[in-house]
Amino acid sequence: MTTPLTAGRALAALAAAALLSLTAAGCKHSSSTTASTLSSIIITNVCGADVKLYSDGVEKTTLVSGDVATLSSVPPGQRLLEAKKADDGFAVYSQMLTILPSTANYVTIRGGASVHVTNLYGQILRIYDGTSLVGDIGDQITLTMSKVAFGSHTYQAQKLSDGTVVAEFTIEVTDFSQFTWTITP
């Protein structure tokens, strides 16, 4: 004969066994990613051209040059991020990103051309890209400017002593070319 107290315990044990058997039989947590584990990718475009962004091969948005876009609700794992020029589809960025749960991931898309400047002028020169100072270059030195943005660039070489322009060099960046500029007297 069982007492009410032992019957209650037996009932609790039976309920626990039933719950365990349901769990073992395949009642699982949802395999979909929960909102709390999703991440974002914040992309800054300084490449000089509007680009189309792709995540894992799927077009997501067009990002204007000089602007920022956020891809939200990105599941954790390996994600291929690509950027192609909007006007001609030229690939300017491709990288496999490791996205951790609940993180913000930052990417900057830059141009890919380079300009090699060799100063054979006989004195230190100051190099400008338009009105932006690139830097000073000593005589017999080569300066490399990398990740030059797409578009037109006019470089000037000025004497450090008095600011006199001694040379100009204009390029049109449309791909990942390498340009060479040698400054002579």
C-alpha positions as CSV (number, residue, x, y, z in Angstrom):
1,M,0.0,0.0,0.0
2,T,1.3,3.4,-0.9
3,T,0.9,6.5,1.1
4,P,-0.2,9.8,-0.6
5,L,3.4,11.1,0.0
6,T,5.0,8.2,-1.9
7,A,2.4,8.4,-4.7
8,G,3.2,12.1,-5.2
9,R,6.9,11.2,-5.5
10,A,6.1,8.4,-7.9
11,L,4.0,10.8,-10.0
12,A,6.8,13.3,-10.1
13,A,9.3,10.6,-11.1
14,L,7.0,9.5,-13.9
15,A,6.6,13.1,-15.2
16,A,10.4,13.6,-15.1
17,A,10.9,10.3,-17.0
18,A,8.3,11.4,-19.6
19,L,10.0,14.7,-20.1
20,L,13.4,13.0,-20.5
21,S,12.0,10.6,-23.0
22,L,10.5,13.4,-25.1
23,T,13.8,15.3,-25.1
24,A,15.7,12.1,-26.1
25,A,13.1,11.3,-28.8
26,G,13.9,14.4,-30.8
27,C,12.4,17.5,-29.2
28,K,15.3,19.8,-29.9
29,H,16.1,23.5,-29.8
30,S,15.4,25.3,-33.0
31,S,18.3,25.1,-35.4
32,S,17.7,28.7,-36.6
33,T,19.9,31.5,-35.3
34,T,18.3,33.5,-32.6
35,A,18.1,37.3,-32.9
36,S,20.5,37.6,-30.0
37,T,23.3,35.8,-31.8
38,L,23.0,37.7,-35.1
39,S,25.7,40.2,-36.0
40,S,26.3,43.1,-38.4
41,I,28.9,44.2,-40.9
42,I,29.5,47.9,-41.2
43,I,31.2,48.8,-44.5
44,T,32.8,52.1,-45.4
45,N,33.4,52.8,-49.1
46,V,36.4,55.0,-49.8
47,C,37.5,53.4,-53.0
48,G,36.3,56.4,-55.2
49,A,33.5,54.5,-57.0
50,D,30.0,53.4,-56.2
51,V,29.9,49.6,-55.5
52,K,27.4,46.8,-55.2
53,L,27.8,44.8,-52.1
54,Y,27.4,41.0,-52.1
55,S,27.2,38.7,-49.1
56,D,27.7,35.0,-49.8
57,G,27.0,35.7,-53.5
58,V,23.7,37.5,-52.9
59,E,23.5,41.2,-53.9
60,K,22.6,43.3,-50.8
61,T,22.8,47.0,-51.6
62,T,24.6,49.6,-53.6
63,L,27.0,51.7,-51.6
64,V,27.9,55.2,-52.8
65,S,31.6,56.3,-52.6
66,G,32.3,58.0,-49.4
67,D,29.3,56.5,-47.6
68,V,28.7,53.8,-45.0
69,A,26.3,50.8,-45.1
70,T,25.3,48.3,-42.5
71,L,24.4,44.7,-43.3
72,S,22.2,43.6,-40.3
73,S,21.1,40.2,-39.1
74,V,24.2,38.4,-40.3
75,P,24.4,34.8,-39.0
76,P,27.7,33.7,-37.3
77,G,30.2,31.7,-39.4
78,Q,32.2,32.2,-42.5
79,R,30.7,34.9,-44.8
80,L,32.1,36.0,-48.2
81,L,31.8,39.8,-48.6
82,E,32.4,41.2,-52.1
83,A,32.2,44.6,-53.6
84,K,32.0,45.3,-57.4
85,K,32.0,48.7,-59.1
86,A,28.4,49.5,-59.8
87,D,29.1,50.8,-63.3
88,D,31.1,48.0,-64.8
89,G,31.1,45.1,-62.3
90,F,34.9,45.3,-61.7
91,A,35.7,43.4,-58.5
92,V,37.3,45.8,-56.0
93,Y,37.0,43.7,-52.8
94,S,36.6,40.1,-51.8
95,Q,37.2,38.6,-48.4
96,M,36.0,35.7,-46.3
97,L,35.0,37.1,-43.0
98,T,34.7,35.1,-39.7
99,I,31.6,36.5,-38.1
100,L,31.3,35.7,-34.4
101,P,27.9,35.8,-32.6
102,S,26.5,39.2,-31.5
103,T,29.3,41.3,-33.0
104,A,29.8,44.4,-35.1
105,N,32.4,43.8,-37.9
106,Y,34.0,46.7,-39.7
107,V,35.3,46.7,-43.3
108,T,36.8,49.5,-45.4
109,I,36.7,49.2,-49.2
110,R,39.6,51.1,-50.7
111,G,41.0,51.6,-54.2
112,G,43.7,49.3,-55.4
113,A,46.0,51.3,-57.7
114,S,49.5,52.3,-56.6
115,V,51.6,55.2,-57.6
116,H,55.4,55.0,-57.4
117,V,57.0,58.5,-57.3
118,T,60.8,58.8,-57.7
119,N,62.4,62.1,-56.8
120,L,65.4,62.8,-59.0
121,Y,65.0,66.6,-58.8
122,G,67.9,67.3,-56.5
123,Q,66.1,68.5,-53.4
124,I,63.2,67.6,-51.0
125,L,59.8,67.9,-52.6
126,R,56.3,68.0,-51.1
127,I,53.7,65.9,-52.9
128,Y,50.0,66.8,-53.1
129,D,47.0,64.9,-54.5
130,G,44.9,67.9,-55.4
131,T,44.9,70.0,-52.2
132,S,45.6,67.0,-49.9
133,L,49.2,66.6,-48.7
134,V,50.6,63.2,-49.5
135,G,54.0,63.8,-47.9
136,D,57.5,64.9,-48.4
137,I,60.0,62.9,-50.5
138,G,63.8,63.3,-50.4
139,D,66.1,63.4,-53.4
140,Q,66.9,60.0,-54.8
141,I,64.0,58.4,-52.9
142,T,60.9,56.5,-54.2
143,L,57.6,57.0,-52.4
144,T,54.8,54.5,-53.0
145,M,51.2,55.6,-52.6
146,S,49.0,52.5,-52.3
147,K,45.3,51.9,-52.4
148,V,44.7,55.0,-54.5
149,A,41.0,55.5,-55.0
150,F,39.2,55.1,-58.4
151,G,38.8,58.3,-60.4
152,S,41.0,61.1,-61.6
153,H,44.0,62.3,-59.6
154,T,46.3,65.2,-60.3
155,Y,49.5,65.1,-58.2
156,Q,51.8,68.1,-57.8
157,A,55.4,68.2,-56.7
158,Q,56.4,71.4,-54.9
159,K,59.7,72.7,-53.7
160,L,59.8,72.4,-49.9
161,S,61.8,75.6,-49.7
162,D,59.3,78.0,-51.4
163,G,56.2,76.0,-52.6
164,T,57.0,76.4,-56.3
165,V,55.3,73.7,-58.4
166,V,58.0,71.8,-60.3
167,A,56.0,68.9,-61.8
168,E,52.5,67.6,-62.2
169,F,51.2,64.1,-62.9
170,T,47.6,63.2,-63.8
171,I,46.2,59.7,-63.7
172,E,42.8,58.0,-64.2
173,V,42.4,55.0,-61.9
174,T,39.9,52.5,-63.3
175,D,41.5,49.2,-62.0
176,F,44.4,48.0,-59.8
177,S,47.1,49.4,-62.1
178,Q,50.6,50.6,-61.0
179,F,51.6,54.1,-62.1
180,T,55.2,55.4,-62.2
181,W,56.1,59.1,-61.9
182,T,59.7,60.2,-62.1
183,I,60.4,63.8,-61.2
184,T,63.5,65.4,-62.8
185,P,64.7,69.0,-63.1
